């Protein structure tokens, strides 16, 4: 909302699911665009019950059915029709734009890497999309490892590394690496010591990481534990560490740069 009030064209985008953190004032800000990581969907004949007609023949009929409603129609019918037509046009336009802006790097067909691929295309196409400020959100699950944390992390961290490696290479090739910042956050931290199932349990203080062409990296902000034994003043037992910085304080520098 703040950036739009200052004249910026902002694109809040979430991959596969909506998130409250991108939402602004419901009466002012634009709605979040939820993008499938597999690409922008297309309304095809397979979307219809009647397969005898082509999409070109069916589209005018659907548009007519969802055109301006009669005064006696309910507000829900009007809302449905208007959003169906708007999103259909929007999806067709965005799909055509992204087809003209393929990635310059190969992304394998894995969840995170496919999400980063669609984001890379969106970034490359920002001029065609007429957007000068973008925010992208990806939600990653599977890290709540109460059992066998070693196997879990070996799988997930490898996917994370390869995904970010491909994304960084793509941003460098596009010439956009200095214009992009990636922030990795965790919903909650994990205990340092294991439980009886070789897993970890919910904790308190954790760590985030950030990278990008404009980030002064290689540093730890906040107070790192002097030891992981219970004698450390930040350790309240079982390796649950007290945070030394607020989770939202890191946004201050990003917003100043953004």
C-alpha positions in Angstrom: 0.0 0.0 0.0 2.8 2.4 0.9 4.7 1.8 -2.4 1.5 2.1 -4.5 0.7 5.4 -2.7 4.2 6.6 -3.8 3.5 5.8 -7.4 5.2 2.4 -7.7 3.6 -0.5 -9.5 3.8 -3.4 -7.1 3.3 -7.1 -7.9 2.5 -9.3 -4.8 2.8 -12.9 -6.0 2.5 -16.1 -4.1 3.4 -19.6 -5.5 0.7 -22.2 -5.1 -0.9 -20.7 -2.0 -2.0 -17.3 -0.7 -0.3 -15.7 2.3 -1.5 -13.0 4.7 2.0 -11.4 4.8 1.6 -10.0 1.2 -1.9 -8.6 1.8 -2.3 -4.9 2.3 -5.4 -2.8 3.2 -8.4 -4.7 1.7 -9.9 -1.4 0.6 -6.7 0.0 -1.0 -4.1 -2.6 -2.0 -4.3 -4.9 -5.0 -5.0 -8.6 -4.5 -2.3 -11.2 -4.4 -1.7 -13.2 -7.6 -1.4 -16.9 -6.8 0.7 -18.6 -9.4 1.0 -22.4 -9.9 4.6 -23.6 -9.9 3.8 -25.7 -13.0 3.0 -22.5 -15.0 0.1 -20.3 -15.8 -3.0 -22.5 -16.5 -4.9 -22.5 -19.8 -8.6 -22.9 -20.2 -8.8 -25.7 -22.8 -11.3 -28.1 -24.2 -10.3 -30.6 -21.5 -11.7 -28.1 -18.9 -15.2 -28.5 -20.5 -17.7 -31.3 -20.3 -18.6 -30.9 -24.0 -15.5 -31.9 -26.0 -17.2 -31.6 -29.4 -16.6 -27.9 -29.7 -13.3 -26.0 -29.8 -12.3 -23.5 -27.1 -12.7 -20.7 -29.7 -16.3 -21.7 -30.2 -17.0 -22.2 -26.5 -15.3 -19.0 -25.2 -17.9 -16.5 -26.6 -20.7 -18.5 -24.9 -19.0 -18.5 -21.6 -18.3 -14.8 -21.9 -22.0 -14.2 -22.6 -23.1 -16.3 -19.6 -20.8 -14.2 -17.4 -21.4 -10.8 -18.9 -23.2 -8.0 -17.1 -25.8 -9.5 -14.9 -29.4 -8.4 -14.6 -30.4 -6.1 -11.7 -32.2 -8.9 -9.9 -29.1 -11.2 -9.8 -27.4 -11.6 -6.4 -24.1 -10.1 -5.4 -22.4 -13.5 -5.3 -23.3 -14.2 -8.9 -22.0 -10.9 -10.0 -18.8 -11.4 -8.1 -18.2 -14.8 -9.6 -18.9 -13.7 -13.1 -16.7 -10.7 -13.0 -13.8 -12.5 -11.5 -14.1 -15.4 -13.9 -13.9 -13.1 -16.9 -11.1 -10.9 -15.4 -8.9 -13.9 -14.4 -9.4 -15.6 -17.7 -8.1 -12.5 -19.6 -5.4 -12.0 -17.0 -4.2 -15.6 -17.3 -4.2 -15.5 -21.1 -2.2 -12.3 -21.1 0.4 -13.4 -18.5 0.9 -16.8 -20.1 1.6 -15.1 -23.4 4.1 -12.8 -21.7 6.0 -15.6 -20.0 6.2 -17.7 -23.2 8.2 -14.8 -24.6 10.4 -14.7 -21.6 11.8 -18.2 -21.0 14.6 -18.9 -18.4 18.2 -18.9 -19.5 19.1 -21.6 -17.0 17.7 -25.2 -16.8 15.5 -25.8 -13.7 14.8 -29.5 -13.0 11.2 -30.5 -12.3 11.2 -30.4 -8.5 8.8 -28.3 -6.3 11.2 -25.6 -5.2 13.1 -25.4 -8.5 9.9 -25.1 -10.5 8.7 -22.4 -8.1 12.0 -20.5 -8.7 11.6 -21.0 -12.4 8.3 -19.3 -12.6 9.6 -16.5 -10.4 12.6 -16.1 -12.7 10.3 -15.8 -15.7 8.2 -13.2 -13.9 11.3 -11.2 -13.0 12.6 -11.3 -16.6 9.2 -10.2 -17.9 8.8 -7.3 -15.4 8.9 -4.7 -18.3 6.3 -6.5 -20.3 4.2 -6.9 -17.1 4.6 -3.1 -16.4 5.7 -3.8 -12.8 8.7 -2.1 -11.1 8.5 -3.7 -7.7 7.8 -7.4 -7.1 7.4 -9.5 -4.0 7.3 -13.3 -4.4 6.4 -15.8 -1.6 7.1 -19.5 -1.6 6.0 -21.8 1.2 8.2 -24.9 1.9 7.0 -27.8 4.1 8.5 -31.0 5.3 11.1 -29.6 7.8 9.1 -30.4 10.9 11.3 -33.4 11.6 10.4 -35.0 14.9 11.7 -38.2 13.6 15.1 -39.0 11.8 16.2 -35.3 11.3 19.4 -36.3 9.6 17.7 -38.0 6.7 15.1 -35.3 6.4 17.7 -32.5 6.3 20.0 -34.3 3.8 17.0 -34.5 1.4 15.6 -31.1 1.9 18.8 -29.1 2.2 20.1 -30.6 -1.0 17.0 -29.6 -2.9 17.3 -26.1 -1.3 20.9 -25.7 -2.4 20.3 -26.8 -6.0 17.2 -24.6 -6.3 19.0 -21.5 -5.1 22.1 -22.3 -7.1 20.0 -22.4 -10.3 18.1 -19.3 -9.3 21.3 -17.3 -8.7 22.8 -18.4 -12.0 19.6 -17.3 -13.7 19.6 -13.9 -12.1 23.2 -13.3 -13.0 22.5 -14.2 -16.7 19.5 -11.9 -16.7 21.6 -9.1 -15.2 19.2 -8.8 -12.3 21.2 -10.3 -9.4 21.9 -6.9 -7.9 18.2 -6.1 -8.0 17.1 -9.2 -6.1 17.2 -10.2 -2.5 16.1 -13.7 -1.2 15.1 -14.1 2.4 14.7 -17.5 4.0 12.5 -17.6 7.1 11.4 -20.4 9.4 8.1 -20.5 11.2 9.8 -21.7 14.4 13.2 -23.0 15.4 14.3 -26.5 16.5 15.9 -27.8 19.6 19.7 -28.3 19.4 19.5 -31.7 21.2 17.6 -34.6 19.7 14.6 -36.4 21.0 14.2 -40.1 21.5 13.3 -40.6 17.8 16.5 -39.0 16.4 14.5 -35.9 15.6 14.2 -32.4 16.9 11.3 -30.6 18.6 9.9 -27.1 18.5 12.1 -24.4 20.0 12.2 -20.6 20.1 15.2 -18.7 18.7 16.3 -19.8 15.2 18.1 -18.4 12.3 17.2 -16.9 8.9 19.5 -16.3 6.0 19.6 -13.8 3.2 21.4 -13.5 -0.1 21.4 -11.3 -3.2 23.8 -9.2 -5.4 23.4 -6.2 -3.1 23.7 -8.0 0.2 26.9 -7.7 2.3 27.1 -11.3 3.1 29.3 -13.5 5.2 28.1 -12.0 8.5 26.0 -13.1 11.4 23.7 -10.5 12.9 22.5 -11.0 16.4 24.3 -12.8 19.2 25.5 -16.3 18.3 25.6 -18.8 21.3 29.0 -19.1 22.9 28.3 -22.8 23.5 25.6 -25.2 22.9 25.8 -26.6 26.5 23.1 -25.7 29.0 25.5 -23.2 30.6 25.0 -20.7 27.8 22.7 -17.9 29.1 20.6 -18.1 25.9 19.9 -21.8 26.4 16.7 -22.4 28.4 17.1 -26.2 28.2 17.0 -29.0 25.5 18.8 -26.6 23.3 15.9 -24.1 23.1 17.7 -20.7 22.5 16.3 -17.3 23.5 16.2 -15.0 20.5 18.6 -12.0 20.6 16.8 -10.1 17.7 13.2 -9.7 16.8 12.1 -11.8 13.8 10.7 -8.8 12.0 13.7 -6.5 12.6 15.5 -7.8 9.5 12.8 -6.3 7.3 13.9 -2.7 8.1 17.0 -2.8 5.9 15.1 -4.6 3.1 12.3 -2.0 3.0 14.8 0.8 2.9 16.5 -0.8 -0.1 13.3 -2.0 -1.8 
